[in-house]
Structures are given as C-alpha cells and as structure tokens.
Amino acid sequence: MAKQTIFSRIAQLTKANINSLIDAAEDPQKMLDQMVRDYTNNIAEAEQAVAQTIGNLRMLEEDHAEDTREASEWGSKALAASTKADEFRAAGDTANADKFDNLARIALSRQMQAENEASAIEPQIQSQTEIVEKLKVGLTQMKEKLGEISRKRDELNARQKSAAAQSQVHDALKSFDVMDPTSEISRFEDKVRREEAKVRGQQELAASSLDAQFNDLESLGRQAELDARLAALKNGK
C-alpha cells in the first residue's frame, strides 16, 4: 500500500462527521456496522504500514550508524598512517614516509566516502521519521474515531431497544384502555362479587330456616301446654 494512499484514507476517515452520516443514512444501524468493519480493516492495514515504515526507518538508522562508525575508523587509520609517515620522514626514510602518507590518503578517501554515504542517508531518515510520526498520529485518530463510532452504535442500539420496549408497554396499556370497563379484571371482580353475594344469600337462607324451626318448636310447646291445661280442667271436675 502506497504511503500517500494511506495518508489520504486516514484523512478521509478521520474527518468523517458521524452525526451527519447518521442523519443522511436510510438505515443508521447498518451504516454504523459497516463503518466499524471498514475502520477495523483500515486500522489493521495502517498498522502494517506503520510497522513496515518503522522497520525501514530502523534500517536507515542502522546504515547511518554503520557509515558513521566506518568514517570514524577510517579517520583513525588515516591519522595513524600520517603519524607513522611523519616518523619515517623525520628519520630520513622518505620511501616509507611516502608509503604511509599514501595509506593515509586512502584511509581519508574511505572516510570521506563513508561520511558522504552517512550524509546521503540523513534526509531519508528525516523523511521516514516524519512519515512514521504522521502515520502514528493518523492511526491514533482512526482508533479514536472507531471508538466514537462504536459508542454511537451502542447508544443507538440502546435507544432503539428502549423505544421498542416503551412502544410495547404503550400498546399494552392501550389494550387495557380499550377493554375497560369490561376488561378481564372487571369481569373477574364482578364474578367475585357474585360469589360473595351467593354466599350471603345462602347464609341468610340458612338463618331463616333455623328461625322457622325454632318457631315451630315454640308452637309445639304452646300446644302441649294448652293440651295439658285442658286435661287438668277436665280432671278437676
């Protein structure tokens, strides 16, 4: 994946206005689900790109460090060869002095080559460092955006479920309103009242029957007393 493509996709995704997209969507739930999938996939791709770019940067830094180390080593060798040449020249040994001066020149040439290579890498290191930082920032923004989308999706899910529950309760209450006053509760209450009335009637009926029996008993008692008095009158004659 080209870095420029990654930058453009990150910029496009991180600038997305969730609320505007929700307002324009025919089905916000499906739209948010798709956005979560898209962001998740793009984050995975961006992470790979960041890892690759960081790897390339580290390689450049290693090459730069190696060139710098070589330049330092060749500088030390050039100094040692030049010092040795001075010693031979001071001793009158021109041949060896020239030999070591030539070695010093070769070492200096290698030093310059290593320094040039190190200098050539430095702009690449700077560019790669900037790219890595931009990718890291963009990746962080994408993850934050993914969190925002996920929270918005969960919020809409909760609101949708709450609305459905409220609608269900409202429909249930409406059904009760339609059934009143002849609702099941009212009919059950009427049934209970009728049962209670029946029991009271039975109780009154039972009490009435018992009173009648006692009345009959009292009548029998009076009749017996009358018969006894009548018999006494006859016997008293």
Secondary structure as GFF3:
##gff-version 3
##sequence-region A 1 237
A	DSSP	alpha_helix	3	14	.	.	.	ID=ss1
A	DSSP	alpha_helix	18	24	.	.	.	ID=ss2
A	DSSP	alpha_helix	28	90	.	.	.	ID=ss3
A	DSSP	alpha_helix	94	179	.	.	.	ID=ss4
A	DSSP	alpha_helix	184	236	.	.	.	ID=ss5
###
